[in-house]
């Protein structure tokens, strides 16, 4: 399942946002910021990365079904893909 850069654009946007959040988290830790604020930002970055992963899988599944038909995605393959994000 390959997707184009244009199809991946929403995921790329989320990942760039997460990269910015990670830079901010590192800065917060270096500056001795409150633990609660750091944890909140870590949670936000983690969520952004997870959602980007699901966007990629969703678009890949859509393309696979369009190009190869609905039977191309067997249960074992789908389970492996989704569990890779767990």
C-alpha positions in Angstrom: 0.0 0.0 0.0 1.8 3.1 -1.2 0.3 6.5 -0.9 1.4 9.7 -2.6 2.7 12.8 -0.7 -0.5 14.6 -1.6 -2.6 11.8 -0.1 -0.3 11.8 3.0 -0.6 15.6 3.4 -2.9 15.5 6.5 -0.6 13.0 8.2 2.5 15.0 7.3 0.9 18.1 8.8 0.1 16.3 12.0 3.7 14.9 12.2 5.2 18.4 11.7 3.0 19.7 14.5 4.2 16.8 16.7 7.8 17.6 15.8 7.2 21.2 17.0 5.6 19.8 20.2 8.6 17.5 20.8 11.0 20.5 20.4 8.9 22.4 22.9 8.9 19.4 25.3 12.7 19.1 25.2 13.0 22.9 25.8 10.6 22.6 28.8 12.6 19.8 30.3 15.9 21.7 29.8 14.4 24.7 31.5 12.9 22.8 34.4 9.3 23.3 33.6 6.5 21.9 35.8 6.1 18.1 35.4 2.3 18.4 34.8 2.8 20.8 31.9 5.4 18.6 30.4 3.2 15.5 30.7 0.4 17.3 29.0 2.6 18.2 26.1 3.9 14.7 25.8 0.3 13.4 25.7 -0.5 15.9 23.0 2.5 14.9 20.9 1.8 11.2 21.3 -1.8 11.7 20.2 -0.7 13.6 17.1 1.7 10.8 16.1 -1.0 8.2 16.7 -3.6 10.0 14.6 -1.1 10.5 11.8 -0.5 6.7 11.9 -4.2 6.0 11.6 -4.5 8.5 8.8 -1.8 6.7 6.9 -3.4 3.3 7.5 -6.8 4.6 6.5 -5.6 6.1 3.2 -3.5 3.0 2.5 -6.5 0.7 3.1 -8.7 2.9 0.9 -6.1 2.8 -2.0 -5.6 -1.0 -1.5 -9.4 -1.6 -1.8 -9.6 0.7 -4.9 -6.7 -0.9 -6.7 -6.8 -4.5 -5.5 -10.4 -5.0 -4.4 -12.0 -5.6 -1.0 -10.6 -9.1 -0.7 -7.0 -7.9 -0.8 -7.1 -6.9 2.9 -7.2 -10.1 4.9 -8.0 -10.1 8.7 -4.4 -11.1 9.7 -2.8 -8.4 7.6 -5.2 -5.7 8.9 -4.6 -6.8 12.5 -0.9 -6.6 12.1 -1.1 -3.1 10.6 -3.3 -1.8 13.4 -1.4 -3.5 16.2 1.8 -1.8 14.9 0.4 1.4 16.3 -0.5 0.0 19.7 
